[in-house]
Amino acid sequence: MKQNNNLIKLTNTETGEYKYFTKDSYVYGYIGCGNQMLPAIKNGTSKTYKKWKYEIVDGSKVMYKDINNI
């Protein structure tokens, strides 16, 4: 079985702060959006939500301590 190292990276477009998550449920819990809004954020219909940009990144070089699972 091939391992998936992808992580979700949220970047604050104002401050440059970023957070890594493993699941969408952690993302919408962190930024306060409902699960109805997340598909629009993911597919690019809404590029940002409350100044947070959503993207999938290769997490193979991200340290475990930097992953923000709530």
C-alpha positions in Angstrom: 0.0 0.0 0.0 1.4 3.4 -1.0 1.5 6.0 1.8 0.0 9.4 1.1 2.1 12.2 2.6 -0.2 15.0 1.5 -1.2 17.6 4.1 -3.7 20.5 4.0 -1.9 23.8 4.3 -3.9 26.9 5.4 -2.1 30.2 4.8 -3.3 33.5 6.2 -3.2 35.9 3.3 -2.7 38.9 5.6 0.0 37.7 8.0 1.6 34.9 6.1 1.0 32.5 9.0 0.4 28.9 8.0 -0.9 25.8 9.6 -0.9 22.1 8.5 -3.7 19.7 9.0 -4.4 16.1 8.1 -8.2 16.2 7.7 -10.8 18.7 6.4 -12.8 18.4 9.6 -9.8 20.0 11.5 -9.7 22.7 8.8 -13.3 23.9 9.1 -13.1 23.6 12.9 -10.1 25.8 12.9 -11.3 28.5 10.5 -14.9 28.3 11.5 -16.5 27.4 8.2 -19.2 24.9 7.8 -18.8 21.8 5.7 -21.0 23.4 3.0 -18.4 26.1 2.4 -15.3 23.8 2.3 -16.0 22.4 -1.2 -16.0 26.0 -2.6 -12.7 26.7 -0.9 -11.2 23.4 -2.1 -12.2 23.7 -5.7 -11.2 27.3 -6.1 -14.6 28.9 -6.4 -13.7 30.9 -3.3 -9.9 31.3 -3.3 -9.9 32.3 0.4 -12.2 32.2 3.4 -11.7 34.7 6.1 -8.3 35.4 4.7 -7.3 31.7 4.8 -6.0 30.0 1.6 -6.5 26.2 1.3 -4.0 24.1 -0.6 -2.8 20.4 -0.6 0.9 20.1 -0.2 3.5 17.3 0.1 4.0 16.8 3.8 7.0 14.5 3.7 9.3 17.2 5.0 6.9 18.7 7.5 7.8 17.8 11.1 5.1 16.0 13.1 5.1 18.8 15.8 4.1 21.3 13.1 0.9 19.5 12.2 -2.1 21.2 13.9 -4.7 18.6 14.5 -7.3 19.8 16.9 
